[in-house]
Amino acid sequence: MRGFLFTACLACCVATLATGEVSITKSPTGWELTNGHIRVELARWSGAVQLRSLRREGGTEWAVAGIPLVAFPDKVSNEYRYSGDAILDLDKGGKQLTLRFQSDAGALLSLELKLYPTGAVIQTAIKLENRGQHNLLLNPHIDPLFLTLKNPAGGLKQYSSIKGQHGFHSAALVSQKREFPDWLVLENEVAGESMLVGGEPGLGVLGWKAYVQSSAASTVIRAGTILPNKG
């Protein structure tokens, strides 16, 4: 059995130096995660986990409710079912919620959500283990971050980095589907809020990308690690 860990990071951008108390609360229908700056609500339904709400405290709602929280990585349609959870204390006042899903092929996928007292930031990671008798047929990218966001009037403005230049620059929307090789910013100009998405490329061993698909009503983000091509 071999396990792999893939990571991503999500930040609802707001200038603050304050710290809050991290809380992860489980109920019969789901979980609520907050640190006084960002709030995430998850719902458990029929063997799946869905995103119910994603917002900065006192801010606008970003999420389209009722969409699955995980983009499962198999090339074939193996069904994954929610199989358990764990809440852990972390260093520096942080907490972690781990959600586990088991597939028909013997894969165990663990989605980790981490919150710390400072900032409207949530860290996501996926640990994937093969507990079956055969190799897993996986997509070439593993996405710890999978979100469907509400579009305001005019849509979400996209920004990313440009090699050799500082800061973030507007990304012209030339198609409904786009790929970003590193950090990505989505701006809700109507609400005056922005969301930053980024990840750890694995010290050059593994790649990292964000995939964005936009429609009139929503924007779908998948962000995570690109597996090496064995040729």
N, C-alpha and C positions, 0 to 999 in steps of 0.2 A: 504494500500500500504506500502510495506516495502522495504528498499534499503540496499544493501550490497556493501562494498568496498573491492577490492582485488588489491594488489600491486606487482610490480616487478621493478628491476633496471637494466640498461644496461650501461656499461662503455667501451669505446674504450681506452685501457690503453696507456697512454703516459705521461711522466714526465713533468709537467708544473705547474708553480705557477702564470702564467699570467691570467688576467681576460679579457673578451671580452663583447661586447654588444649583448644581446639576441634579436633576431629578428624572428618573425613568420609572414610570408607574404602569403596572400591568393590570388590566381589567378582564372580565370574561370575554370581551369582544375585541380587545386589541391592546395597544400600548400608547403612552404619551411620553415624549422626550422633550425636556426644556432645560435651559440654563439661565433663563431671564432675558435672553437676547434673541433666541431662535426657538421655535416650537414646531415639533413634528408629531403628527398623529397618524397611527397605523391601525388598520382594521384587519382582523382575522375572519376569513369567511370561506367555508367549504374547502379546507385544505390549502388555501392560498392566503397571502398577505398583501393587502392593498394600501396605497397611500391615500389617507383621508384629508390631510392638511399639511401645508408647509408654509410657514410665514415667520417673519421677524415679529417680535413682540410689539404689538400696536401697529403693525404694518399691514400691507396688502396680502391677500391670498395668492400664492403662486401656483399651487397644484390644481390639476384636474382630478377631482376625487374619484375613487373607485377603480383606478388603474393599478395593475399588479406592480409590486415594488421591485421585482427581480426579472431581468432578462436572462433566461436560462441558456447555457452555452452550447448545448448539444446540436450537432448538425441534423440528427434525426429527432423525431418527435417523442422523446422519452418524457413521460409525465413526472414532474416533481411535485411532491406533496409536503406541506409543512409538517415537521415532525417534532419540534421542540424549541425552547428558547433558554437563554441564560442571561442574567444581569450581573455584571462584574464591576467592582470598584477599581479604578486606575490611579496611578500616581497623579499628583498635583490636583487632586479634587475631581478628577474625571470619572466618567462611568461609560460602560460599554453594554450595548444590547446585541446579543448574538441570536440570529434566527437561523434555524437549521431546516434544510429541505432534502428529502431522500428521493432519488429517481428509481424508475423501474429497472434501470441497467446497473444499479449498485453504486451510483455516485452519491456522495454526501456533500452538499453545498452549504457552507456557513457564511451568511452575510453579517458582517460586523459593522455596527453604527456606534461611533465614539463622539462624546461631547465632553468639553472642558469648560471651566467656569468663565473664561474670557472670550468674548467675541461671538458673533452670530455665525458660527462655523460648525459643520458636521463632517467628520471623516468617515468614509465608507471603505470597506475591504471585503473581498471574497476569498474564502479558503475552500479549495476544491479537492476532495479526496476520492480515489477510486477504491471502493470496497467490494467491487464485483469481481468476476472471474475473467473478464475480457477488457480490452482497451476501450477507452471512451472515445467516441467520435465527436470532436469538439470543433466549434467555429474558430477561425483564426484570431478572434479577439474575444476577451473576457471582460465584461462590463460591470464593475461593482456599482456604478451609478446609472440608474435608469429612471428618468423622470418624464412626465408629460405635464407641460406648463400651460397655464392660461395665457392667451394672447390678449393684450389690451388693444384698444383702437390704434391702428397703425402697426401693430405687431411689436415684437421684442427686437431691439437693435443689437446687432452682434459686433463684438470687437475682439481682436486677437493681436498677438505680437507679430512683428516683422523682423526678420533676421538683420542684425546690425543696427537696429533702432531701439530706443528706449520706450517703455510704456506700451499702451494698447492703442490700436488703430482701428478705425471703422472697417468692417468687412462688408464689402459691397455684396448685396444679395442678388447673385446672378442665377441662382437656381434654388429650388426648394430643399435640396439635399446638399450638405456641405460637410467637409472633414477639417478638423483643426488638430495640428500635431502637438500642441501644448496648451497653455492656459487660454481660456475662453471667458469672455464677459458678455452677459446678456442684460440689457438695460430696459427697464420698464419706465419709460419717460413720463407716462401719465402719473404713476405713483411716486416718482422720484427715488426709485430703488434700483439696485443692480445686484446681479448674482454672478459670482466668480466660480468657475469650475476648472480644476487642475488635477495633476496627478504626478506620481513618482514613476519615471520611466525605467527604473531598475538598474541604475548606474550604467546605462548603455547596453545592457544585456537584452532587455526587452524594450519594445517601443510602447508608446502611449498615444492615444488619439481620442478625440471627442467627435461624435457623429451627431449632426443636427439635422432634423427634418421638420420643415415648417409647413403649416397649412393656415387657412384663414382663421381658424378657431384656436389652434394650439401649436406648441413647439415641443418636439420629442428630442430628448438628449440621451445618448448612450455614450458613456465614457469609461475607458479602461485600458487594459494592457493588450498589446498585439503579440501573439505567440510567434516565435521564430519560424521562418520557412525552412523546412528540411530539404527542399528542393526535390 
